[in-house]
Amino acid sequence: MTSYLIDFVLMIALVVTAIRCGRMYREIRTLRDNELATTIIDAEKALNRAAEAVVSLRHEGVETTRALESQVTEARRLADELGELLRRADFHVAGGRTKASELPESYREALAATHDRLRASLAR
């Protein structure tokens, strides 16, 4: 008789444990489903923000490239103009009272430094 009583108590404990396990399984599944939905929504928002950032960067990059191209074109035009002015100055100096090689050292150094800076800025 004691054996039946112990078996009956163990069966009740087993049924209670099985019911509790079933409830916990459903709660865990619900949490996973809710977290998965939340994670998917968050991922979608993050992807949309990243896509907007890429489009914005592309637009800004195109504008920057166009601005740089116009600046390079302007710099080349100015370099050509400066070269023409230097050529004319050399012509006038050579045809006048002194030759270009007879210019004072400070003028030649200043012209050479300006020429080097112009070449360096165009090389960038």
N, C-alpha and C positions, 0 to 999 in steps of 0.2 A: 504494500500500500504506500509506503514512503517513496518507493521507486516511482509509482505513478504520479505522486504529488510533485516530485522533483522534475519528472518529464513534462508535466503540465506547466510548471513555472518556466522551464526552459523553452517550451513551445511558445508561451506568451511573450517571453523576452525576444525570441527569434522573430515573431510576427511584428512586435513593436519596432525592432531594429530594421526589419525589411521596410516597414511603412516609412520610418524616418529616412532611410537611405533613398527611397523613391522620391520623397519630398525634396531632399537635398539635391538629388540628381536634376529634378525639374528646375530648382532655383539656380543651380549652376548653369544649366542649359540656357535659361532665361538671361542670366547675366552675360553669358558668352554672346548670345544673339544681340543683346542691347549694346554691348561693348563693340561687337563687330560692326554693327550699324553705325555707331558713333565714330569708330575708327575710319570707316569708309567715307563718311561725310567729312571728317577732318582731312582725310587724304585728298578728297576732291577739292576742298577749299584751298589746300596747300598747292595742288597742281594748278588751279586757276590763278592763284597769285603768282606762281612761277611763270606761267604762260604770259601773264600781263607784264611781268618784269622783262621777259625776253623780248616781247614786242616793243616795249618802251626803250630798252637798250638798243635794239636794232634801229629804231627811228632816230634816237640820239646819235648813234654811230654814223648813220647816213648823213645826218646834218653836219656832224663834225668833219666827216670826210669831204663834204662839199665845201665847207668853210676853209679847210686846209688846202684844198685844190685851188681855191680862189686866191688864198694867201701866197701859195707857191707861184702861181701865175703872175701875181703882182710883183713878187720878189724877183722873178726872172726878168720881168719887164724893166724894173728899176735897175737890175744889174746890167742889162743891156744898155740902158740909158746912161748909167754911170760909166760903163766901158767906153761908150761913144764920147762922153764928156772928157774922160781921161785921154782918149786918143786925140781929141781936138786940142786939149791942153798941151799934150806933148808936141803936137804939130806947131802950136803957137809959140811954145817955149823954144823948140828947135829952130823955128824960123825967125825968132826974135833975137834979142841980145844974147841969150844963153841957150845952151843945149840941155836936154833933159838930164844927161849925165853930169852936168855942171851945177845942178840944183844943190842947195845946201843939204847937208846930211840929215838934218831934222825933218825937212820936207819929204825926202825920199823914205825915211823911216815911217813917217806918218802915213804916206801913201801906201807903203808896203803893209803896214798894220791894218789899214782900212781894207785893202784888197784881201788880206788873209781872213779877216772877220767876215767879209762878204762871202767868200768861198766856203767858209765853215758853216755859215747860216744857210747857204743853199744846199750844202751837203746833207743837212739834217732832213 
